[in-house]
């Protein structure tokens, strides 16, 4: 399965060039033009590597990288920048950047850097799970069918419930902040949206209430976490 790369670059010509060349190199690519949209896409899907411009509208590259690191501490990050300031490079590496590429750059060199990072981190070109189904201990969630199958039968989900559960499955055993969930699923973060989110999470808890290996943990003032006993999942 080809590796998935998420690009955040506000220059249209640069973004299209990067996407075209990386797709020709065999990667699956999603490309956006601002930091906030990038974070929303990252929350909804799975990626193997992020390619982030430093100077982005709505959310700069460093802030975006910090938000991504809250969700996934291990995903490789490469910064793209026209800046030559030493302080920017230091800040990028402190956030956890795997590489830092200064514009203008050779696309061939960039692809080689990406290949080297993917091999080092994953040992194989890709580890992202692009299937529509997710195994959760004793249950199986099918995103496309919007169903959860277990020994207790089949439960049908609403579209919003399915999107929310998929978000938790992608980031299983990781804390997801409340505002990030709201922006990813509801694309808003108002009070009433927050209350609606609480109701939907309560529904998901009810669906999995019979399985002791699955729980939705509330971290007050922070967010939520889907806890899955992976030992059972692998059995």
Secondary structure, DSSP 8 states (H G I E B T S, - for coil): ---EEEEE-S-HHHHHHHHHHHHHTT-EEEEESSHHHHHHHHHHS--SEEEEESS-SSS-HHHHHHHHHHH-SSSEEEEEES---HHHHHHHHHHT-SEEEESS--HHHHHHHHHHHHHHHHSSS------SEEEETTEEEETTTTEEEETTEEEE--HHHHHHHHHHHHTTTSEEEHHHHIIIIIS---HHHHHHHHHHHHHHHHHTTT-TTEEEEEETTTEEEEEE-HHHHH-
